[in-house]
Amino acid sequence: MSTDLSSTPLSSTDLSSTPLSGTPGSGTDGGDTDRSGGPTAPAVPATPDALVAVFRRVLERDDVTVDSDFFDLGGDSLVATRVLSTVARTHGVELTFDDFLLAPTPGRLAQRITAAA
């Protein structure tokens, strides 16, 4: 005898009374926590030198300057997402890939972060 149980739920939980994160009265602040549930570190001001360090790390190159173009140095869209992730985590600003395309140097990216903060 064979029974197909692939569509049978193993258990069910009523979440209708569980507040969503960031909603009034939920006890959360709408995302100012990291994935472990602890508070995030305060945002660090974005300086061109800080962004040079990020570019050097993700591109694995020491010849990055404030005016170095990320894409001219061999960066691509996948590596750019590492820069954007670091920016969000370190500086508290979430930029889009289009923002990055418009500001592909550490100096210009620092300006964009500062303007968005």
C-alpha positions as CSV (number, residue, x, y, z in Angstrom):
1,M,0.0,0.0,0.0
2,S,1.5,3.4,-1.0
3,T,0.1,6.7,0.1
4,D,1.3,10.0,-1.4
5,L,2.0,12.4,1.5
6,S,3.9,15.0,-0.4
7,S,1.0,17.5,-0.3
8,T,0.0,16.7,3.3
9,P,1.2,19.2,5.8
10,L,3.1,17.8,8.8
11,S,1.8,20.5,11.1
12,S,0.1,23.8,11.0
13,T,0.7,26.9,13.1
14,D,-1.7,29.8,13.3
15,L,0.3,33.0,12.8
16,S,-2.6,35.4,12.6
17,S,-1.9,36.8,16.1
18,T,1.9,37.1,15.6
19,P,2.9,40.7,14.9
20,L,5.0,41.4,11.8
21,S,8.4,42.9,12.3
22,G,8.3,46.6,12.3
23,T,4.6,47.0,12.8
24,P,3.3,49.2,15.5
25,G,3.2,47.3,18.8
26,S,5.3,44.5,17.6
27,G,8.2,45.4,19.8
28,T,10.6,45.6,16.9
29,D,12.1,48.6,15.2
30,G,11.5,47.6,11.6
31,G,14.8,46.1,10.8
32,D,17.5,47.6,13.0
33,T,18.7,44.1,13.9
34,D,21.1,41.7,12.3
35,R,20.2,38.2,11.4
36,S,21.2,36.9,14.8
37,G,18.6,39.1,16.4
38,G,21.0,41.5,18.2
39,P,21.3,45.2,17.5
40,T,23.3,46.4,14.6
41,A,26.4,48.5,15.0
42,P,25.9,52.2,14.5
43,A,26.6,53.3,10.9
44,V,30.1,54.3,10.2
45,P,30.6,57.5,8.2
46,A,31.5,56.8,4.6
47,T,34.9,58.2,3.7
48,P,36.7,57.7,0.4
49,D,39.5,55.9,2.2
50,A,37.1,53.5,3.7
51,L,35.7,52.7,0.3
52,V,39.2,52.3,-1.2
53,A,39.7,49.6,1.5
54,V,36.5,47.8,0.5
55,F,37.4,48.0,-3.2
56,R,40.9,46.6,-2.5
57,R,39.5,43.7,-0.4
58,V,36.8,42.6,-2.9
59,L,39.0,43.1,-6.0
60,E,42.1,41.7,-4.3
61,R,44.2,44.6,-5.6
62,D,46.5,47.0,-3.9
63,D,46.5,49.6,-6.7
64,V,43.0,51.1,-5.9
65,T,42.9,54.8,-5.4
66,V,40.0,57.2,-4.6
67,D,39.5,57.8,-8.4
68,S,39.8,54.2,-9.5
69,D,36.9,52.9,-11.6
70,F,35.7,49.6,-10.2
71,F,34.9,48.2,-13.6
72,D,38.2,49.3,-15.2
73,L,39.9,47.4,-12.4
74,G,38.2,44.1,-13.4
75,G,35.1,44.3,-11.2
76,D,31.9,42.9,-12.4
77,S,28.2,42.9,-11.2
78,L,28.7,39.9,-8.9
79,V,31.6,41.5,-7.1
80,A,29.8,44.8,-7.0
81,T,27.1,43.1,-4.9
82,R,29.8,42.4,-2.3
83,V,30.6,46.1,-2.2
84,L,26.9,47.0,-1.9
85,S,26.5,44.5,0.9
86,T,29.5,45.9,2.8
87,V,28.2,49.4,2.3
88,A,24.8,48.4,3.7
89,R,26.3,46.5,6.7
90,T,29.0,49.1,7.5
91,H,27.4,52.4,6.6
92,G,23.7,51.6,7.1
93,V,22.8,52.7,3.5
94,E,21.3,50.3,1.0
95,L,22.2,51.4,-2.5
96,T,21.0,49.9,-5.8
97,F,23.2,48.5,-8.5
98,D,22.2,51.5,-10.6
99,D,23.6,53.8,-7.8
100,F,26.8,51.8,-8.1
101,L,26.9,52.2,-11.9
102,L,26.6,56.0,-11.5
103,A,29.3,56.1,-8.8
104,P,31.9,53.4,-9.6
105,T,34.8,55.0,-7.8
106,P,35.5,55.0,-4.1
107,G,35.3,58.8,-4.0
108,R,32.0,59.1,-5.8
109,L,30.5,56.2,-4.0
110,A,31.4,57.8,-0.7
111,Q,29.6,61.0,-1.8
112,R,26.5,58.9,-2.8
113,I,26.4,57.1,0.5
114,T,26.7,60.4,2.4
115,A,23.9,61.9,0.4
116,A,21.7,58.9,1.0
117,A,22.3,58.7,4.7
